[in-house]
């Protein structure tokens, strides 16, 4: 019989116990940045909706301000996590189920920065919004590229994963450069004409290609796992919506390229970006619709089988928001009103999902569940297995 070490008293939290003490950051993982992404996209996706409802712009600016506050709070919390709990931070990096969430940090920075130029400028002014977006875009892009390289490298060298363990979470570090590609064009008009604008646009296009090709390599693993291995575990079922992220974000990116290309790159490249926005965006958004229906059907099945709220429910927010912005981009470049309806319906789904995720998160925090140490039993995460030169070590 193996004697297990006694858990640290500070890590023992009763699920139903109300919070009457300061929250611990020991188990504050990188997945919490999804709350920032999901909140910011509510503001940016709503800004381009066809109908202009009185007061909507002000409400969207308030939502963006909330995403900025959440980002600052999480950056402080994660800094404390790395300072006080380095052992737990290392465990997160060595856990193949948690490490991909490090891509969320980059996407949170990018989402808030892009939202600053989209709606936040109404509150902080255009000059401050440009400066904020420039800083967050630079930091988010560097961190996104680092995650896109480091996380797959860790999976290859340190993690031991099998094809049957593939989940949509594996896509997260690969999508971060695509978010940079979609947000970067917002800064193009604020750069000096000439080389600076063209360089940024071409750089964003390169990020688009990098993320797209990496996603095309990883996505078949996820689809094969789903078809041959059966439905995902109940708690992971919402992550099926993560597949919508690279689809909707790439359609948004090519639309943004076409928006700023005239006068920035010479013909015929400028016209080519406009063609790409339609010829790429239409089929990709068609596949996004197919995946949305498939994922929704599996989520409804999981709900009937007892799926309860967890932080994976934030997967219903940012990916759906990228499909809203992708549909809006297609509406601009095709001139078809047919895209206005889907954009409105998807935005309604986004707002409902965001409200549900916020309510569940607040409730889980007040009950002391979401930042508690993982409990024993079947739901507890499996031990991390790493590779060494002498063999596998648990």
C-alpha positions in Angstrom: 0.0 0.0 0.0 1.3 3.4 -0.9 0.9 6.1 1.7 -0.2 9.4 0.2 1.1 12.6 1.6 -1.3 14.6 3.7 -2.8 17.6 1.9 -1.8 21.0 3.0 -4.4 22.5 5.2 -4.5 25.7 3.1 -5.5 23.6 0.1 -8.5 22.0 1.8 -11.7 23.8 0.9 -15.2 22.4 1.4 -17.2 22.8 -1.8 -20.3 24.2 -0.1 -18.4 26.5 2.3 -19.0 30.2 1.8 -16.0 32.4 1.3 -15.3 34.2 4.6 -11.5 34.5 4.1 -9.2 36.0 1.4 -9.1 34.1 -1.8 -6.0 32.0 -2.4 -4.2 32.3 -5.7 -2.5 28.9 -5.4 -4.9 27.3 -7.8 -5.5 30.4 -10.0 -4.6 28.8 -13.4 -4.0 30.4 -16.8 -7.5 29.3 -17.9 -8.9 32.3 -15.9 -7.8 34.6 -18.7 -10.7 33.3 -20.6 -12.9 35.5 -18.5 -11.1 38.5 -19.9 -11.4 37.3 -23.5 -15.0 36.4 -23.2 -15.9 39.8 -21.7 -13.8 41.9 -24.2 -15.4 40.2 -27.2 -18.9 41.1 -26.0 -17.9 44.7 -26.5 -16.0 44.4 -29.8 -18.5 42.1 -31.4 -21.4 44.3 -30.5 -19.8 47.5 -31.8 -20.2 46.4 -35.5 -23.8 45.1 -35.3 -26.0 46.5 -38.1 -28.8 48.1 -36.0 -27.6 51.1 -34.0 -29.6 50.9 -30.7 -29.5 54.1 -28.6 -27.3 53.6 -25.5 -25.7 50.4 -26.8 -22.4 52.0 -27.5 -22.2 53.2 -23.9 -23.0 49.8 -22.5 -20.4 48.2 -24.7 -17.8 50.7 -23.5 -18.7 49.7 -19.9 -18.2 46.0 -20.7 -14.8 46.8 -22.2 -13.9 48.7 -19.1 -14.9 45.6 -17.1 -12.6 43.5 -19.2 -9.7 45.9 -18.6 -10.3 45.7 -14.9 -10.4 41.9 -15.0 -7.2 41.8 -17.0 -5.4 44.0 -14.4 -6.7 41.9 -11.5 -5.7 38.6 -13.1 -2.2 39.9 -14.0 -1.8 40.8 -10.4 -3.2 37.5 -9.2 -1.0 35.4 -11.6 2.1 37.4 -10.6 1.4 36.5 -7.0 0.8 32.9 -8.1 4.2 32.7 -9.7 5.9 34.5 -6.8 4.3 32.5 -3.9 3.5 29.2 -5.5 6.2 28.3 -8.0 5.7 24.6 -7.4 2.1 24.8 -8.5 3.0 27.0 -11.5 5.5 24.4 -12.5 2.8 21.7 -12.2 0.6 23.7 -14.5 3.4 23.9 -17.1 4.0 20.1 -16.9 0.3 19.2 -17.1 -0.7 18.6 -20.7 -4.3 19.5 -19.8 -3.3 22.9 -18.4 -0.2 24.1 -20.3 -2.2 25.0 -23.5 -4.2 27.6 -21.5 -1.0 29.8 -21.5 -2.2 30.9 -24.9 -5.1 32.6 -23.2 -2.8 35.2 -21.6 -1.8 36.5 -25.0 -5.3 36.5 -26.3 -6.6 38.3 -23.3 -4.0 41.1 -23.8 -4.9 41.3 -27.5 -8.7 41.3 -26.9 -8.5 44.1 -24.5 -6.1 46.1 -26.7 -8.3 45.7 -29.8 -11.4 46.6 -27.7 -9.7 49.8 -26.6 -9.5 51.0 -30.2 -13.0 49.7 -31.1 -15.1 51.1 -28.2 -12.7 52.0 -25.3 -11.6 55.2 -27.2 -15.0 56.7 -26.3 -14.0 56.6 -22.7 -10.2 57.1 -22.6 -9.8 59.0 -25.9 -8.2 58.0 -29.2 -4.6 58.9 -28.3 -4.7 56.8 -25.2 -6.5 54.0 -26.9 -3.8 53.8 -29.6 -1.1 53.8 -27.0 -2.8 51.1 -25.0 -3.5 48.9 -28.0 0.1 49.3 -29.2 1.5 48.1 -25.9 -1.0 45.2 -25.5 -0.6 44.2 -29.2 3.1 44.0 -28.9 3.1 42.1 -25.6 0.3 39.8 -26.7 1.9 39.0 -30.0 5.3 38.2 -28.4 3.6 36.0 -25.8 1.4 34.4 -28.4 4.3 33.4 -30.6 6.2 32.1 -27.5 3.2 30.0 -26.5 2.7 28.7 -30.1 6.3 27.4 -29.9 6.8 26.5 -26.3 3.6 24.6 -25.6 3.9 22.1 -28.5 7.5 21.8 -27.6 6.6 20.8 -24.0 4.0 18.4 -25.4 6.7 16.7 -27.5 9.5 16.7 -25.0 8.1 16.7 -21.5 4.4 15.7 -21.7 3.3 12.2 -22.5 0.1 12.4 -24.5 -1.7 9.9 -26.7 -3.8 10.6 -29.8 -6.9 9.5 -27.8 -6.3 12.4 -25.3 -6.6 15.1 -28.0 -9.1 17.9 -27.1 -9.8 21.3 -28.6 -7.8 22.8 -25.7 -4.7 21.9 -27.7 -5.7 24.6 -30.2 -5.4 27.5 -27.7 -1.7 28.3 -28.1 -2.0 28.1 -31.9 -4.9 30.5 -32.1 -3.1 33.4 -30.3 -1.2 34.5 -33.4 -4.5 34.6 -35.3 -5.9 37.0 -32.8 -2.9 39.2 -33.4 -3.5 39.0 -37.1 -7.1 40.1 -36.6 -6.3 42.9 -34.1 -3.1 44.3 -35.7 -4.8 46.0 -38.7 -6.6 48.3 -36.3 -3.2 50.0 -35.7 -2.3 50.3 -39.4 -4.0 53.7 -40.0 -2.3 55.1 -37.0 1.2 54.4 -38.3 3.2 56.8 -40.7 2.2 56.1 -44.3 4.5 54.0 -46.4 6.8 51.2 -45.1 5.5 51.2 -41.5 1.9 50.5 -42.5 2.8 48.0 -45.2 5.2 46.1 -42.9 2.5 45.8 -40.1 -0.1 44.6 -42.6 2.3 42.0 -44.1 3.4 40.9 -40.7 -0.2 40.3 -39.6 -0.8 38.3 -42.8 2.2 36.2 -41.9 0.7 35.6 -38.5 -2.5 34.6 -40.2 -0.7 32.0 -42.2 1.3 30.7 -39.2 -1.8 30.1 -37.1 -3.9 28.8 -40.0 -1.4 26.1 -41.0 -0.7 25.1 -37.4 -4.5 24.8 -36.8 -4.9 22.7 -39.9 -2.3 20.3 -38.5 -3.9 20.0 -35.1 -7.6 20.1 -35.9 -7.7 16.6 -37.6 -6.4 15.1 -34.3 -9.3 16.7 -32.5 -11.9 15.6 -35.0 -10.4 12.0 -35.2 -10.5 11.8 -31.4 -14.1 12.9 -31.3 -15.3 10.5 -34.0 -13.3 7.4 -33.0 -13.0 7.9 -29.2 -16.6 8.9 -28.4 -17.9 12.1 -26.7 -15.5 14.1 -24.5 -15.9 13.9 -20.7 -18.8 16.0 -19.5 -16.7 18.8 -18.0 -14.7 19.1 -21.3 -17.6 19.1 -23.6 -18.0 22.9 -23.7 -14.4 23.1 -25.1 -15.7 21.8 -28.4 -16.7 25.5 -29.0 -13.0 26.4 -29.0 -12.8 25.1 -32.6 -14.9 28.0 -33.6 -12.1 30.3 -32.5 -9.6 29.9 -35.3 -12.5 29.7 -37.8 -14.2 32.9 -36.8 -11.0 34.7 -36.0 -9.5 33.9 -39.4 -12.6 35.2 -41.2 -12.3 38.3 -39.1 -8.7 38.7 -39.9 -9.0 38.5 -43.7 -11.9 41.0 -43.5 -9.6 43.4 -41.5 -6.9 43.0 -44.1 -9.3 44.0 -46.8 -10.5 47.0 -44.8 -7.1 48.6 -44.5 -5.2 47.3 -47.6 -6.4 50.1 -50.0 -3.6 52.7 -50.0 -1.3 50.6 -47.9 -0.3 47.9 -50.4 -0.1 48.4 -54.1 -2.4 46.8 -56.7 -3.1 44.0 -57.4 -2.4 43.0 -53.8 -4.9 45.4 -52.3 -7.7 44.0 -54.5 -6.4 40.5 -53.7 -7.0 41.1 -50.0 -10.6 42.0 -50.9 -11.0 38.8 -52.8 -9.5 36.8 -50.1 -12.0 38.2 -47.5 -14.9 36.7 -49.5 -13.3 33.6 -51.1 -11.8 32.4 -47.8 -14.4 33.8 -45.4 -17.5 32.3 -47.0 -16.5 28.6 -46.9 -14.8 28.9 -43.5 -17.9 30.4 -42.0 -19.9 27.7 -43.6 -17.7 25.1 -41.8 -18.0 27.1 -38.6 -21.8 26.8 -38.8 -21.5 23.0 -39.2 -19.2 22.8 -36.2 -21.5 25.1 -34.1 -24.4 22.8 -34.7 -22.3 19.7 -33.9 -20.9 21.2 -30.7 -24.3 22.4 -29.6 -25.8 19.0 -30.1 -23.0 17.4 -28.0 -23.3 20.0 -25.3 -27.1 19.4 -25.0 -26.4 15.7 -24.7 -23.8 16.4 -22.0 -26.3 18.6 -20.2 -28.9 15.9 -20.1 -26.2 13.5 -18.7 -25.5 15.9 -15.8 -22.9 18.4 -17.0 -22.5 21.0 -14.3 -20.9 24.5 -14.5 -17.2 24.7 -14.6 -14.7 27.3 -16.0 -14.9 25.4 -19.4 -18.2 27.2 -19.9 -16.3 30.3 -20.9 -15.6 28.4 -24.1 -19.1 29.5 -25.1 -18.0 33.1 -25.2 -14.9 34.2 -27.1 -15.1 31.6 -29.9 -18.7 32.5 -30.6 -17.7 36.2 -30.5 -15.2 35.6 -33.3 -17.9 34.1 -35.4 -20.0 37.3 -34.9 -17.1 39.5 -36.1 -16.4 37.0 -39.0 -20.1 37.3 -40.1 -19.9 41.1 -39.8 -16.8 41.2 -41.9 -18.5 39.1 -44.6 -21.5 41.4 -44.5 -19.2 44.4 -45.2 -17.3 42.8 -48.1 -20.1 41.0 -49.8 -22.8 43.6 -49.2 -25.3 40.8 -48.5 -27.9 41.4 -45.8 -28.0 37.6 -45.3 -25.1 37.9 -43.0 -26.8 40.4 -40.7 -29.3 37.9 -39.4 -26.7 35.3 -38.4 -24.5 38.0 -36.8 -27.5 39.1 -34.6 -28.4 35.6 -33.6 -24.9 34.7 -32.8 -24.5 37.9 -30.7 -27.6 37.0 -28.8 -26.1 33.6 -28.1 -22.8 35.3 -27.0 -24.5 37.6 -24.6 -26.6 34.8 -23.1 -23.5 32.6 -22.7 -21.5 35.4 -21.2 -24.2 36.2 -18.7 -24.5 32.5 -17.7 -20.7 32.2 -17.4 -20.4 35.3 -15.3 -23.2 34.1 -13.0 -21.7 30.7 -12.6 -18.2 32.1 -11.9 -19.4 34.5 -9.3 -21.5 31.7 -7.6 -18.5 29.3 -7.7 -16.2 31.9 -6.1 -18.7 32.7 -3.4 -19.0 29.0 -2.6 -15.3 28.5 -2.6 -15.3 26.0 -5.4 -13.5 27.5 -8.3 -10.2 28.3 -6.5 -10.2 25.2 -4.3 -7.6 22.5 -4.5 -8.7 19.6 -6.7 -10.5 17.1 -4.6 -9.9 13.3 -4.5 -11.9 10.9 -6.6 -12.6 10.3 -10.3 -12.7 14.1 -11.1 -9.2 14.7 -9.8 -6.7 15.4 -12.5 -4.4 12.5 -13.3 -0.7 12.7 -12.3 1.6 14.4 -14.7 3.9 12.2 -16.6 7.1 13.6 -18.1 9.8 12.2 -20.2 13.4 12.0 -19.0 16.5 10.6 -20.5 16.2 7.5 -18.4 12.5 6.8 -19.1 9.0 7.9 -18.0 8.7 9.3 -14.5 5.4 10.1 -12.7 
